[in-house]
Amino acid sequence: MHKCGWMISVGLLSLVAALHHEARAQASLTQTPAQPKAAAGTPPARKPVAASPYDRALLRPALLTAKAPATYQVKFTTTKGDFVISVTRAWSPLGADRFYNLVRHHFYDDTSFFRVLKGFVVQWGISAYPPITAAWDHAPIKDEPVVQSNKKGFVTYAKGGPNSRTTEVFVNLRDNNSEPNNLDHLGFAAFGEVTEGMEVVEQLYSGYGDGSDMGGNGPLQDTIQKIGKSYLDKQFDKLDSIKTTTLILPPGAASGKSPSAAKPRN
């Protein structure tokens, strides 16, 4: 081989080697760096937990036993308008305390007036959320003497037998203290009275009447308890409901010793 030809070959080989080395260097610069490995024993990152749509304190009724003031009010903002219930603890101390704790923790928010019987009663108080309903179903309060009569506008707990009051309440749409519906003689103890907005209460949707198990076209209470408000929204969408409740305390009244009742944000 001629010396000049060998030298050209060596030069070409050197040039190819240099270009190959440069290409590898460029590739290493553009390659995605490896992710650092987690240290041994480090737990994996947790996904954020969605906020509860209700105050989770409501799942523990035994802890919600704050004593109510001698008198207080609750403003109900509904799909039909506003009304106010004024509570007098002396009429039914256990009933007033229970209502106070439920309102403080917004139990009645988003619930529907599922039983509206013209000329008789407006009833509500089954939670929109089945876990809450189940918790309070096992926390009844004892019966109390009837101190205040079931006259029009007065508010009383519903019950299904002795010592079975839990969360359901009703407003009397007439004087229900004489036959044939003498609720006083049946042991229904009123604890409050609608003092503002009774005309709103009387306008709540009543087209469904009683539940279908009682001869009406309304919802079944057992099904509300199991499924919640979605059952009512799908099959009884004309029912009015409660948007929010506001506790109004008299000047100087303590707010109770149970945890804060601020409604959780979604």
C-alpha positions in Angstrom: 0.0 0.0 0.0 1.2 3.5 -0.7 2.2 5.5 2.3 -0.2 8.3 1.3 -3.1 5.9 0.9 -2.6 4.3 4.3 -2.4 7.8 5.9 -5.7 8.8 4.2 -7.3 5.6 5.6 -6.0 6.3 9.1 -7.3 9.9 8.8 -10.8 8.7 7.8 -10.9 6.2 10.6 -9.9 8.9 13.1 -12.6 11.3 11.7 -15.3 8.6 11.9 -14.3 7.7 15.5 -14.5 11.4 16.4 -17.9 11.9 14.9 -19.2 8.7 16.6 -17.8 9.9 20.0 -19.5 13.3 19.5 -22.8 11.7 18.7 -22.7 9.6 21.8 -22.0 12.7 23.9 -24.9 14.6 22.3 -27.2 11.6 23.1 -26.1 11.6 26.7 -27.0 15.2 27.1 -30.6 14.8 25.7 -31.4 11.6 27.6 -34.0 12.0 30.4 -32.3 11.7 33.8 -33.3 8.8 36.0 -35.7 9.5 38.8 -34.1 9.3 42.3 -35.2 6.2 44.2 -37.2 6.6 47.3 -35.4 6.0 50.5 -36.0 2.7 52.1 -39.0 2.6 54.3 -40.5 5.9 52.9 -44.3 5.4 52.4 -45.8 6.2 49.0 -47.4 9.6 48.6 -51.1 9.6 49.5 -53.8 11.0 47.3 -55.7 14.0 48.8 -58.9 13.0 50.6 -62.1 14.7 49.3 -63.9 16.9 51.9 -66.9 15.3 53.5 -70.2 16.9 52.4 -71.4 16.8 56.1 -70.0 17.4 59.5 -68.5 14.1 60.5 -69.2 14.8 64.2 -72.8 13.8 63.2 -71.6 10.2 63.0 -71.1 10.1 66.8 -74.3 11.1 68.5 -73.1 10.2 71.9 -70.7 13.1 71.8 -73.3 15.7 70.8 -75.0 16.4 74.1 -74.5 20.1 74.8 -77.2 21.7 76.9 -79.3 24.2 75.0 -80.0 27.7 76.3 -83.4 28.3 78.0 -84.6 29.8 74.6 -83.1 29.9 71.1 -84.2 30.3 67.5 -83.5 28.5 64.3 -83.9 30.1 60.9 -84.7 27.6 58.1 -83.8 28.8 54.6 -85.9 26.6 52.2 -86.7 26.3 48.5 -90.0 28.0 49.3 -88.7 30.8 51.6 -87.6 31.3 55.2 -89.3 30.5 58.5 -88.1 30.7 62.1 -88.7 28.2 64.9 -88.4 29.5 68.5 -87.5 26.8 71.1 -88.4 26.9 74.8 -86.3 24.4 76.7 -88.7 24.1 79.6 -91.4 22.6 77.4 -89.2 19.6 76.5 -85.6 19.7 77.8 -84.4 16.6 76.1 -86.1 17.5 72.9 -84.7 21.1 72.9 -81.2 19.8 73.6 -81.4 17.3 70.8 -82.7 19.8 68.3 -80.0 22.3 69.4 -77.1 19.8 68.8 -78.6 18.7 65.5 -78.9 22.3 64.3 -75.4 23.3 65.5 -73.9 20.6 63.3 -76.2 21.3 60.3 -78.0 17.9 60.4 -81.1 19.4 58.7 -79.3 21.1 55.8 -80.2 19.5 52.5 -83.0 17.5 53.9 -86.5 17.4 52.3 -90.0 17.9 53.7 -90.9 14.4 52.8 -94.4 14.2 54.4 -96.7 17.2 53.9 -100.3 16.6 54.7 -102.5 19.7 54.3 -104.5 20.5 57.4 -102.4 18.1 59.5 -98.6 18.3 59.6 -95.4 19.0 57.8 -92.7 16.5 58.6 -88.9 16.3 57.9 -85.7 15.2 59.6 -84.3 12.1 57.7 -80.7 13.0 56.8 -79.7 13.3 53.2 -76.8 10.9 54.0 -77.6 7.3 55.0 -74.6 6.9 57.3 -75.8 9.8 59.5 -79.4 8.4 59.5 -78.1 5.0 60.7 -76.0 6.6 63.5 -79.0 8.6 64.9 -81.4 5.7 64.5 -79.6 4.1 67.5 -79.7 7.3 69.7 -83.3 7.8 70.8 -84.3 10.1 73.6 -86.8 9.3 76.3 -90.4 10.6 76.2 -91.3 13.6 78.3 -94.6 15.0 79.7 -96.6 17.1 77.4 -96.2 20.6 78.7 -97.1 22.6 75.6 -100.0 21.5 73.5 -99.9 20.5 69.8 -101.6 23.7 68.5 -101.2 25.1 65.0 -97.6 26.2 64.4 -96.1 24.2 67.3 -93.1 21.9 66.6 -92.9 18.3 67.9 -90.8 15.2 67.4 -92.2 12.3 65.4 -92.0 8.9 67.0 -93.0 5.3 66.3 -93.6 4.1 69.9 -92.4 4.8 73.5 -89.0 6.5 73.8 -88.3 6.5 70.1 -87.7 10.2 69.3 -84.5 10.7 67.2 -84.3 13.4 64.6 -87.7 13.7 62.7 -89.9 16.6 63.6 -93.1 18.1 62.4 -95.0 21.4 62.4 -98.7 21.2 63.3 -100.8 22.8 60.5 -103.8 22.9 62.7 -104.7 22.4 66.3 -104.0 18.7 66.8 -105.0 18.6 70.5 -108.5 17.2 70.1 -110.2 14.2 68.5 -109.7 12.6 66.1 -106.0 13.6 66.2 -105.3 14.4 69.8 -101.5 14.3 69.7 -101.3 15.5 73.3 -103.0 12.4 74.6 -100.7 10.3 72.5 -97.7 11.8 74.3 -96.3 14.1 71.6 -94.5 16.9 73.5 -94.1 20.1 71.6 -90.7 21.9 72.1 -90.9 24.9 69.8 -93.2 27.1 67.7 -93.0 28.7 64.3 -92.8 32.4 65.1 -92.0 33.7 61.7 -92.9 32.5 58.2 -95.8 30.2 59.0 -97.2 31.1 55.6 -94.1 29.6 54.0 -94.6 26.3 56.0 -98.2 26.2 54.7 -97.0 26.6 51.1 -94.6 23.7 51.1 -95.4 21.2 48.3 -98.1 18.7 49.4 -99.0 17.0 46.2 -97.6 13.6 47.0 -99.4 13.3 50.3 -98.5 10.4 52.6 -96.1 7.6 51.8 -97.3 4.9 49.4 -97.3 2.4 52.3 -100.0 4.6 54.0 -102.2 5.1 51.0 -100.6 8.2 49.5 -98.2 8.8 46.6 -95.3 10.0 48.7 -91.9 8.5 49.4 -91.2 5.5 51.6 -89.4 6.6 54.8 -87.4 3.3 54.9 -86.1 4.0 51.4 -85.1 7.6 52.3 -83.1 6.2 55.2 -81.3 3.6 53.0 -80.7 5.7 49.9 -80.8 9.3 51.0 -81.8 12.4 49.2 -80.9 11.1 45.8 -84.0 8.9 46.0 -86.2 11.9 46.6 -84.5 14.0 43.9 -85.1 11.3 41.3 -88.6 10.2 42.1 -90.2 13.1 44.1 -88.4 16.1 42.6 -91.3 18.5 43.5 -90.7 18.2 47.2 -89.4 21.3 48.9 -86.2 21.1 50.9 -84.0 22.9 53.4 -81.0 24.8 52.0 -79.4 25.9 55.3 -80.2 26.3 59.0 -79.0 29.1 61.2 -78.8 29.0 65.0 -79.8 32.3 66.6 -78.9 32.5 70.3 -80.2 35.1 72.8 -77.7 37.8 73.9 -75.2 36.4 76.3 -76.1 32.7 75.8 -73.3 30.2 75.7 -73.0 28.2 72.5 -72.5 24.9 74.3 -69.4 22.7 75.0 -69.5 20.4 72.0 -67.0 20.9 69.1 -67.4 23.7 66.6 -70.5 23.4 64.5 -69.2 25.2 61.4 -70.5 23.5 58.3 -67.6 21.9 56.4 -66.8 23.3 53.0 -67.0 21.0 49.9 
